[in-house]
């Protein structure tokens, strides 16, 4: 790396603070992945040993594939965090020369490394593993795709623990620092006198950069693998390869369109980033259509289905933008209601949060139903299988632009840290205003990407649910129609009651998961509040700039509680399907399969609602606070501002911990069902 310039006291101070952030972030990510990879390795070893003992090659190779998925997820996550940590100081360095254009490009390119690593790693390992596994026995293509599902299961497991752990860390630090610093003591956000400020800065990197990278990586690969697994049952090689082709073209196109940001004049950074995303989505749709038609015009219907997913993803993302951006009415309504106290801040925010769920949910439902209808109408036989393949392919389309979405999302914490460093190092008001301008655009992109991530998770979970049915059909030798009637039919004379019971349990498990994550954030934040209060009480010179806060102690507290609390929610997601099948399947394994089908349906419906609501309502409260801080309704320091801060504090664990973790929770249950449950039903 090139050395960082040291041309002023501010830059030297920023470099020193950055050093604290860097060392704390590296220490946390090392500890977190020590725990995560230990869990992944343990599960892989169990699968491999069982495979050896019972002489089941599929089970043994599932263990190998599983650990590869976990390692790939860890690589994407760690690189994402490193890019965030090392980019923020450079962005500030450029801003100090008042070059906002170059700073925007630098921050976006820092995020792009993570985004295109998501696509690059996924599109490298999926074809390689498929070729390797299929090469063992070309007659068992369905088993090769089942092993790819094990790869996705490993990535999902690592991503879930990373998302939960990172979410607990970042929001415990954020809430704890804000409650004492801003609410009790009255010092500004990112003030270096706050003992929790370094932990807060670290949280931006381990939660947003590392967490989002792992989240969308596992969504991305599952969006490709799920339709491949269904197509393998159909036995049509073109349909197996098409998800890889569609995603590969999208990755290359996004690589070129992402350069638009470097040649576009920057007046409003948020509009520039949004326009870059729109250009990428449009180009992916058009060029994929041209390539598909030129290669095999009979696949043009598959392109149309992928296009449905792209459009649904855009609708989800930009609906989230409307309900969370300060330039639109919903945020202004919440800010206005903050004049009447925190109760109305909370109530008006919840109102907007529930409204924000409607359009994205309808868009996802239409994409799934329309793609199913198109697929089933194009074939004379196997209509159901063709329909569910098409519904899964819509998820591929939505996720094909994940690299550019990850790039735009990772831009957010980079510029957020840059703005924080500018505040802590006492840069001039002009530089801080430029940093805040970039940060405001980052908040907009984070809102869009969170909505996109949750919406794509629901469609991916549906695709994985269908792949679960196709795996059962393949292993049992039954037609897919029979399997679907057993596991997804509330009116089935033998299994309908078990299905309905599973639906209720699936919905409740999501609520239980959310409660566990929020409780973890609350406990960790409470311990941090005690520590910050202790330091202010025992070292009064901190607030007078005479004593240095003990940043390290605050970081240690948040790290300890994040690592301690990340395991239980993850174990719940992995074991819930197994427990349901074992309990309900006593005497008849298909009863357990039917209950599991209901569990997965219930979790998707409940998870989509709660995930979208929490992500959007948290960002609405956050941006209502920022809208007031910009000078509206009295500005900073007023009772209106204090009410908005309460709303923002309540929303923090919803939008950055519990909400995003639901994305992966839904998919972990679905993909673990495809990998583990067939061995329970049909034996090892």
C-alpha positions in Angstrom: 0.0 0.0 0.0 1.1 3.6 -0.6 2.0 5.5 2.5 -0.6 7.8 3.9 0.3 11.5 3.6 0.9 13.3 6.9 0.5 17.0 6.0 -1.3 18.4 9.0 -2.1 17.8 12.7 -5.6 16.7 11.7 -4.2 14.0 9.4 -1.8 12.8 12.0 -4.7 12.6 14.6 -6.9 10.8 12.0 -4.2 8.3 11.3 -3.8 7.6 15.1 -7.5 7.1 15.6 -7.6 4.9 12.4 -4.9 2.8 14.0 -7.1 2.1 17.0 -10.0 1.2 14.7 -7.8 -1.0 12.5 -6.3 -3.0 15.4 -9.7 -3.4 17.2 -11.4 -4.5 14.0 -8.7 -7.1 13.1 -8.8 -8.4 16.7 -12.5 -8.9 16.6 -12.8 -10.5 13.2 -10.0 -12.9 14.1 -11.8 -13.9 17.3 -15.2 -14.1 15.5 -14.0 -16.3 12.7 -12.1 -18.5 15.2 -15.5 -19.3 16.7 -17.3 -19.5 13.4 -14.8 -21.8 11.6 -14.7 -24.0 14.7 -18.4 -24.6 14.5 -18.3 -25.1 10.7 -15.4 -27.5 11.1 -17.2 -29.5 13.8 -20.3 -29.9 11.6 -18.2 -30.9 8.6 -16.2 -33.4 10.6 -19.5 -35.0 11.9 -20.8 -35.3 8.3 -17.4 -36.7 7.0 -17.0 -39.2 9.9 -20.6 -40.4 9.5 -20.1 -40.8 5.8 -17.0 -43.0 6.4 -18.6 -45.1 9.1 -21.8 -45.9 7.1 -19.9 -45.9 3.8 -22.0 -43.2 2.3 -20.0 -41.3 -0.3 -22.7 -38.6 -0.7 -22.7 -37.8 3.0 -18.8 -37.8 3.1 -18.6 -35.4 0.2 -21.4 -33.2 1.7 -19.0 -32.6 4.6 -16.2 -31.6 2.3 -18.4 -29.3 0.2 -19.9 -27.8 3.4 -16.5 -26.7 4.8 -15.5 -25.3 1.4 -18.6 -23.1 1.5 -17.8 -21.9 5.0 -14.2 -21.0 4.0 -15.4 -19.1 0.9 -17.9 -17.1 3.0 -15.2 -16.3 5.5 -12.8 -15.1 2.7 -15.5 -12.8 1.3 -16.4 -11.4 4.7 -12.9 -10.8 5.9 -11.7 -9.1 2.7 -14.9 -7.0 2.8 -14.0 -5.8 6.3 -10.3 -5.2 5.4 -11.4 -3.0 2.4 -13.6 -1.0 4.7 -10.9 -0.5 7.3 -8.2 0.5 4.9 -10.3 2.6 2.6 -11.9 5.0 5.1 -8.6 6.9 5.9 -7.8 7.3 2.3 -11.2 8.7 1.4 -10.7 11.3 4.2 -7.2 12.0 2.9 -8.7 12.8 -0.5 -11.5 14.8 1.0 -9.0 17.0 2.9 -7.9 18.2 -0.6 -11.6 19.0 -1.1 -11.9 16.6 -4.0 -15.3 15.0 -3.5 -15.4 13.4 -6.9 -12.2 11.4 -6.3 -13.3 10.6 -2.8 -16.7 9.2 -4.0 -14.9 7.0 -6.6 -12.4 5.8 -4.1 -15.0 4.8 -1.6 -17.1 3.1 -4.2 -14.2 1.2 -5.5 -13.3 0.1 -2.0 -16.9 -1.4 -1.8 -16.6 -2.8 -5.3 -13.8 -5.1 -4.2 -16.2 -6.9 -1.9 -19.0 -6.8 -4.4 -17.1 -8.4 -7.3 -15.4 -10.8 -4.9 -18.9 -12.1 -4.1 -19.5 -12.8 -7.8 -16.0 -13.9 -8.6 -15.7 -16.5 -5.8 -19.3 -17.8 -6.4 -18.9 -18.2 -10.2 -15.5 -19.8 -9.8 -16.4 -22.5 -7.2 -19.9 -23.4 -8.4 -18.8 -24.6 -11.9 -15.6 -26.2 -10.6 -17.4 -28.1 -7.9 -20.2 -29.2 -10.2 -17.6 -30.5 -12.8 -15.6 -32.2 -10.1 -18.6 -33.9 -8.4 -20.3 -34.7 -11.7 -17.0 -36.2 -13.0 -17.1 -38.8 -10.2 -20.2 -40.3 -11.9 -21.8 -38.5 -14.9 -24.9 -40.5 -14.4 -25.7 -38.8 -11.1 -26.0 -35.1 -12.0 -28.7 -34.8 -9.3 -26.2 -35.8 -6.6 -23.7 -33.3 -7.9 -26.2 -30.5 -7.4 -27.1 -31.9 -4.0 -23.4 -31.5 -3.1 -23.6 -27.9 -4.3 -26.4 -27.4 -1.8 -24.0 -28.6 0.9 -21.5 -25.9 -0.3 -24.3 -23.3 0.0 -25.2 -24.7 3.5 -21.6 -24.1 4.6 -21.6 -20.6 3.3 -25.0 -19.9 5.0 -23.8 -21.2 8.3 -20.7 -19.0 8.4 -22.8 -16.0 7.1 -25.4 -16.4 9.8 -23.0 -16.4 12.6 -21.1 -13.5 11.0 -24.3 -11.5 10.5 -25.5 -12.2 14.1 -22.1 -11.6 15.7 -21.4 -8.5 13.7 -24.9 -7.1 14.2 -24.7 -7.6 18.0 -21.3 -5.9 18.1 -22.1 -2.9 15.9 -25.5 -2.1 17.4 -24.4 -2.7 21.1 -21.5 -0.3 20.5 -23.7 2.2 18.6 -26.6 2.2 21.1 -24.3 2.2 24.2 -22.2 5.1 22.9 -25.3 7.1 21.9 -27.2 6.6 25.1 -24.5 8.0 27.3 -22.7 10.3 24.9 -25.5 12.0 23.0 -28.5 11.6 25.4 -27.0 11.8 28.9 -23.8 13.9 28.5 -24.8 15.9 25.4 -21.6 15.5 23.4 -21.8 15.1 19.6 -21.8 11.8 17.7 -18.3 10.5 17.0 -16.8 12.7 19.7 -13.4 11.3 20.7 -14.2 11.9 24.4 -16.7 9.1 24.2 -15.1 5.8 25.4 -17.4 3.9 23.1 -16.6 5.8 19.9 -13.9 3.4 18.6 -16.1 0.4 19.2 -18.8 2.2 17.3 -16.4 2.8 14.4 -15.3 -0.8 14.4 -18.9 -1.9 14.3 -19.5 -0.2 11.0 -16.8 -2.5 9.5 -17.6 -5.8 11.1 -21.4 -5.4 10.8 -21.9 -3.6 7.5 -18.8 -4.5 5.4 -18.2 -8.1 6.7 -21.8 -9.0 7.5 -23.4 -7.8 4.2 -20.6 -9.4 2.1 -21.2 -12.8 3.7 -25.0 -12.3 3.6 -25.2 -11.6 -0.1 -22.5 -14.1 -1.0 -24.6 -16.9 0.3 -27.8 -15.5 -1.3 -25.9 -15.2 -4.6 -24.7 -18.7 -4.7 -28.0 -20.2 -3.5 -29.8 -18.2 -6.2 -27.7 -20.0 -8.7 -27.6 -23.5 -7.1 -31.3 -23.8 -6.3 -32.5 -23.8 -9.9 -29.6 -26.0 -10.9 -30.8 -28.6 -8.4 -34.3 -28.5 -9.8 -33.1 -28.6 -13.4 -31.0 -31.7 -12.5 -34.3 -33.6 -11.8 -35.6 -32.4 -15.1 -32.4 -33.7 -16.7 -32.0 -30.8 -19.2 -28.4 -29.7 -19.3 -29.1 -26.3 -20.8 -31.3 -25.4 -17.8 -28.7 -26.6 -15.4 -26.1 -24.3 -17.0 -28.3 -21.3 -17.6 -28.2 -19.8 -14.0 -24.4 -19.8 -14.2 -24.5 -18.2 -17.7 -27.0 -15.5 -16.7 -25.0 -14.6 -13.6 -21.7 -14.6 -15.4 -22.9 -12.2 -18.0 -24.4 -10.0 -15.3 -21.0 -9.9 -13.4 -19.1 -8.9 -16.5 -21.6 -6.2 -17.4 -21.7 -4.8 -13.9 -17.9 -4.7 -13.9 -18.1 -2.3 -16.9 -21.1 -0.2 -15.8 -19.6 0.3 -12.4 -17.0 2.6 -14.1 -19.8 5.1 -14.8 -19.3 6.5 -11.4 -15.7 7.6 -12.3 -16.8 9.6 -15.4 -20.0 11.1 -14.0 -19.8 14.6 -12.5 -20.7 14.5 -8.8 -23.3 17.1 -7.7 -25.4 14.8 -5.5 -23.5 11.6 -4.5 -26.7 9.7 -3.7 -28.1 10.4 -7.2 -24.8 9.3 -8.8 -24.8 6.0 -6.9 -28.4 5.4 -7.6 -28.0 6.1 -11.3 -25.0 3.8 -11.5 -27.1 1.0 -10.0 -30.0 1.7 -12.4 -27.6 1.7 -15.4 -26.1 -1.6 -14.2 -29.6 -3.3 -13.8 -30.7 -2.1 -17.3 -27.5 -3.2 -19.0 -27.6 -6.6 -17.3 -31.2 -7.1 -18.6 -30.5 -6.0 -22.2 -27.1 -7.7 -22.7 -28.3 -10.9 -21.1 -31.2 -11.0 -23.5 -29.0 -10.5 -26.5 -26.5 -13.2 -25.4 -29.3 -15.6 -24.5 -31.0 -15.2 -27.9 -27.8 -15.6 -29.8 -26.7 -18.7 -28.0 -30.1 -20.5 -27.9 -33.3 -18.7 -28.7 -35.3 -21.4 -27.0 -34.0 -20.1 -23.7 -35.4 -16.7 -24.3 -38.3 -17.5 -21.9 -35.7 -18.2 -19.2 -34.3 -14.7 -19.8 -37.8 -13.2 -19.4 -38.1 -15.0 -16.1 -34.7 -13.7 -14.9 -35.9 -10.3 -16.0 -38.9 -10.6 -13.7 -36.5 -11.2 -10.8 -34.5 -8.1 -11.8 -37.5 -5.9 -11.9 -38.8 -7.3 -8.6 -35.4 -6.5 -7.0 -35.5 -3.0 -8.3 -39.0 -2.4 -7.0 -38.0 -3.8 -3.5 -34.9 -1.6 -3.4 -36.4 1.6 -4.5 -39.5 1.2 -2.4 -37.2 1.0 0.6 -35.5 4.2 -0.7 -38.9 6.0 -0.8 -39.8 5.1 2.8 -36.3 5.8 4.3 -34.8 8.7 2.3 -35.1 12.2 3.9 -36.1 13.7 0.5 -39.5 11.9 0.5 -42.6 12.3 2.6 -42.4 9.3 5.1 -39.2 10.4 6.8 -40.5 14.0 7.0 -43.7 12.8 8.6 -41.7 11.0 11.3 -39.5 14.0 11.8 -42.6 16.2 12.1 -44.2 13.9 14.7 -41.0 14.0 16.8 -42.1 17.5 17.8 -44.7 15.9 20.0 -42.3 13.5 21.9 -40.7 10.1 21.5 -44.0 8.2 21.7 -45.2 9.7 18.4 -41.7 9.3 16.9 -42.0 5.5 17.6 -45.7 5.2 16.4 -45.3 7.2 13.2 -42.1 5.3 12.4 -43.9 1.9 12.9 -46.7 3.1 10.7 -44.3 3.9 7.8 -42.5 0.6 8.5 -45.6 -1.5 8.0 -46.7 0.5 5.0 -43.2 -0.1 3.4 -43.8 -3.9 3.5 -46.8 -3.9 1.2 -45.4 -3.1 -2.3 -42.2 -5.2 -2.0 -44.1 -8.2 -0.8 -46.6 -7.9 -3.7 -43.7 -7.5 -6.2 -42.0 -10.7 -4.9 -45.3 -12.6 -5.0 -46.0 -11.4 -8.6 -42.5 -12.4 -9.7 -42.8 -15.9 -8.2 -46.3 -16.5 -9.5 -45.7 -15.1 -13.0 -42.4 -17.0 -13.4 -44.1 -20.2 -12.3 -47.0 -19.6 -14.8 -44.6 -18.9 -17.7 -42.4 -22.0 -17.0 -45.3 -24.4 -16.6 -47.1 -23.1 -19.7 -44.1 -23.8 -22.0 -43.9 -27.5 -21.5 -46.4 -30.3 -22.2 -45.2 -32.6 -19.4 -43.5 -32.0 -16.0 -45.4 -28.7 -15.7 -45.0 -28.5 -12.0 -41.2 -29.1 -12.1 -40.8 -26.6 -14.9 -42.9 -24.1 -12.9 -40.8 -24.3 -9.8 -37.6 -24.2 -11.8 -38.8 -20.9 -13.3 -39.8 -19.5 -9.9 -36.2 -20.4 -8.7 -34.7 -18.7 -11.8 -36.5 -15.5 -10.9 -34.3 -15.5 -7.7 -31.2 -15.9 -9.9 -32.3 -12.9 -11.9 -32.8 -10.8 -8.8 -29.5 -11.8 -7.4 -27.5 -11.4 -10.6 -26.8 -7.8 -9.8 -25.7 -8.6 -6.2 -22.1 -7.5 -6.8 -23.1 -3.9 -7.7 -25.5 -3.8 -4.8 -22.8 -5.0 -2.4 -20.4 -2.4 -3.8 -23.0 0.4 -3.2 -23.7 -1.0 0.3 -20.1 -1.3 1.4 -19.6 2.3 0.2 -21.8 3.3 3.2 -19.6 2.2 6.2 -16.5 3.4 4.4 -17.7 7.0 4.1 -19.4 6.7 7.5 -16.0 6.0 9.1 -14.4 8.8 7.1 -17.0 11.2 8.4 -16.4 9.9 11.9 -12.6 10.3 11.6 -13.1 13.9 10.3 -15.2 14.7 13.5 -12.8 13.0 15.9 -9.6 14.5 14.3 -11.2 18.0 14.4 -11.1 18.7 10.6 -12.5 21.9 9.3 -16.2 22.5 8.9 -15.8 22.5 5.1 -14.2 19.0 5.1 -16.8 17.7 7.6 -19.6 19.0 5.4 -18.1 17.2 2.4 -17.8 14.0 4.4 -21.3 14.3 5.7 -22.5 14.7 2.1 -20.9 11.4 1.1 -22.2 9.8 4.3 -25.8 10.9 3.5 -25.5 9.1 0.1 -24.2 6.1 2.0 -27.3 6.0 4.2 -29.5 6.0 1.1 -27.6 3.2 -0.5 -27.7 1.2 2.7 -31.5 1.5 2.9 -31.8 0.3 -0.7 -29.4 -2.6 -0.3 -31.0 -3.8 3.0 -34.4 -3.9 1.3 -32.9 -5.7 -1.7 -31.1 -8.2 0.6 -34.3 -9.0 2.5 -36.4 -9.3 -0.7 -33.9 -11.4 -2.4 -33.6 -13.6 0.7 -37.4 -14.4 0.5 -37.2 -15.3 -3.2 -34.1 -17.4 -2.6 -35.7 -19.1 0.4 -38.6 -20.0 -1.9 -36.2 -21.4 -4.5 -34.4 -23.4 -1.8 -37.8 -24.7 -0.6 -38.5 -26.0 -4.1 -35.1 -27.5 -4.4 -35.8 -29.3 -1.1 -38.8 -30.9 -2.7 -36.8 -31.8 -5.8 -34.1 -33.5 -3.7 -36.8 -35.6 -1.9 -38.3 -36.5 -5.3 -34.8 -37.5 -6.6 -34.0 -39.6 -3.5 -37.4 -41.3 -3.2 -38.0 -42.0 -6.9 -41.4 -40.4 -6.6 -42.7 -37.7 -9.0 -42.4 -34.1 -7.9 -46.2 -33.8 -7.9 -46.5 -36.5 -5.3 -43.8 -34.9 -3.1 -45.3 -31.4 -3.3 -48.8 -32.8 -2.3 -47.2 -34.4 0.8 -45.1 -31.5 2.1 -47.0 -28.4 0.9 -50.7 -29.5 1.0 -52.8 -28.2 3.9 -55.7 -30.3 2.7 -53.8 -33.6 2.5 -55.9 -36.3 4.3 -52.9 -37.7 6.1 -50.5 -34.9 6.5 -52.5 -31.6 6.3 -52.6 -31.0 10.0 -48.8 -31.5 10.3 -48.3 -29.0 7.5 -50.5 -26.4 9.3 -48.7 -27.0 12.6 -45.4 -26.5 10.8 -46.5 -23.1 9.3 -47.4 -21.8 12.8 -44.1 -23.0 14.2 -42.1 -21.5 11.3 -43.7 -18.1 11.8 -43.0 -18.3 15.6 -39.4 -19.4 15.2 -38.6 -16.2 13.3 -40.1 -14.1 16.2 -38.1 -16.1 18.7 -34.9 -15.6 16.6 -35.5 -11.8 16.5 -36.1 -11.7 20.3 -32.8 -13.6 20.9 -30.8 -11.1 18.7 -32.4 -8.0 20.2 -31.9 -9.4 23.7 -28.2 -9.9 22.9 -27.8 -6.3 21.7 -29.7 -5.0 24.8 -27.5 -7.0 27.2 -24.2 -5.9 25.5 -25.3 -2.3 25.2 -26.2 -2.2 28.9 -22.8 -3.4 29.9 -21.2 -0.8 27.6 -23.4 1.9 29.1 -22.2 0.9 32.6 -18.5 1.1 31.4 -18.9 4.5 29.8 -20.6 5.9 32.8 -17.9 4.5 35.0 -15.2 6.2 33.0 -17.0 9.5 33.0 -17.5 9.2 36.8 -14.0 8.1 37.7 -12.2 10.2 35.1 -14.0 13.6 35.0 -11.1 15.0 33.0 -12.3 13.1 29.9 -15.1 15.5 29.2 -12.6 18.4 29.8 -10.2 17.0 27.2 -7.6 16.4 30.0 -7.7 12.6 30.1 -7.8 9.9 27.4 -10.8 7.5 27.5 -10.1 3.8 27.8 -11.2 2.8 24.3 -9.8 -0.7 24.6 -11.9 -1.6 27.6 -15.1 -0.6 25.7 -14.0 -2.7 22.7 -13.3 -5.7 24.9 -16.8 -5.6 26.5 -18.6 -5.5 23.2 -16.4 -8.2 21.7 -17.0 -10.5 24.6 -20.8 -10.2 24.5 -21.0 -10.4 20.7 -19.0 -13.7 20.7 -20.9 -15.1 23.6 -24.3 -14.4 22.2 -23.8 -15.2 18.5 -24.0 -19.0 18.9 -27.6 -19.6 20.2 -29.5 -17.9 17.4 -27.4 -19.8 14.8 -27.9 -23.2 16.4 -31.6 -22.5 16.5 -31.6 -22.0 12.7 -29.6 -25.1 11.9 -31.4 -27.5 14.3 -35.0 -26.3 14.0 -35.7 -28.3 10.8 -34.0 -31.4 12.2 -36.0 -31.2 15.5 -39.3 -30.7 13.6 -38.7 -33.8 11.4 -37.6 -36.0 14.3 -40.5 -35.0 16.5 -43.3 -35.0 13.9 -41.9 -37.9 11.9 -42.1 -40.6 14.6 -43.6 -43.6 13.0 -43.9 -41.9 9.5 -41.0 -39.8 8.2 -43.3 -38.2 5.6 -45.3 -36.6 8.5 -42.1 -34.9 9.5 -41.4 -33.8 6.0 -44.9 -32.3 5.7 -44.4 -30.4 9.0 -41.1 -29.2 7.7 -42.7 -27.9 4.5 -45.0 -25.9 6.7 -42.1 -24.7 8.8 -40.3 -23.3 5.8 -43.4 -21.7 4.3 -44.2 -20.0 7.7 -40.6 -18.8 8.1 -40.6 -17.2 4.7 -43.9 -15.4 5.1 -43.0 -14.2 8.7 -39.4 -13.5 7.8 -40.2 -11.3 4.8 -42.7 -9.2 6.9 -40.4 -8.8 9.9 -37.2 -8.4 7.9 -38.6 -5.7 5.6 -40.3 -3.9 8.5 -37.3 -3.9 10.8 -34.9 -2.8 8.0 -37.1 0.0 6.8 -38.4 1.3 10.1 -34.9 1.5 11.5 -33.6 3.5 8.6 -36.7 5.8 8.7 -36.0 6.7 12.3 -32.3 7.1 11.5 -32.9 9.5 8.6 -35.7 11.4 10.5 -33.0 12.2 13.1 -30.6 13.3 10.4 -33.3 15.4 8.8 -33.8 17.3 12.1 -30.0 17.6 12.6 -29.8 19.3 9.2 -31.7 22.2 10.8 -35.4 21.2 10.3 -37.9 21.4 13.1 -35.5 23.2 15.4 -32.3 21.3 14.7 -29.9 19.7 17.2 -30.3 20.0 20.9 -34.0 20.6 20.9 -36.7 18.3 22.4 -37.6 17.3 18.9 -34.1 16.1 18.2 -34.0 14.2 21.5 -37.2 12.4 20.6 -35.8 11.5 17.2 -32.6 10.2 18.9 -34.8 7.8 20.9 -36.4 6.6 17.7 -33.0 6.1 16.1 -31.7 4.2 19.1 -34.7 1.9 19.1 -34.3 1.3 15.4 -30.6 0.5 15.4 -30.8 -3.1 16.5 -33.8 -3.7 14.2 -32.2 -2.4 11.0 -28.6 -3.6 11.5 -28.9 -6.7 13.7 -32.2 -8.6 13.9 -33.6 -7.5 10.5 -30.6 -8.5 8.3 -30.0 -11.7 10.3 -33.5 -12.9 9.4 -32.4 -12.9 5.7 -30.0 -15.7 6.5 -32.1 -17.4 9.0 -34.8 -18.2 6.4 -32.2 -19.5 3.9 -30.2 -21.6 6.5 -33.4 -23.5 7.5 -34.3 -24.1 3.8 -30.8 -25.2 2.6 -30.1 -27.3 5.7 -33.4 -29.1 5.0 -32.1 -30.0 1.5 -28.8 -31.3 2.8 -29.6 -33.0 6.2 -33.3 -34.0 6.1 -33.0 -36.6 3.2 -30.5 -38.5 5.3 -33.0 -38.6 8.2 -36.0 -39.6 6.0 -34.2 -42.2 3.9 -31.5 -43.2 6.3 -27.8 -42.8 6.2 
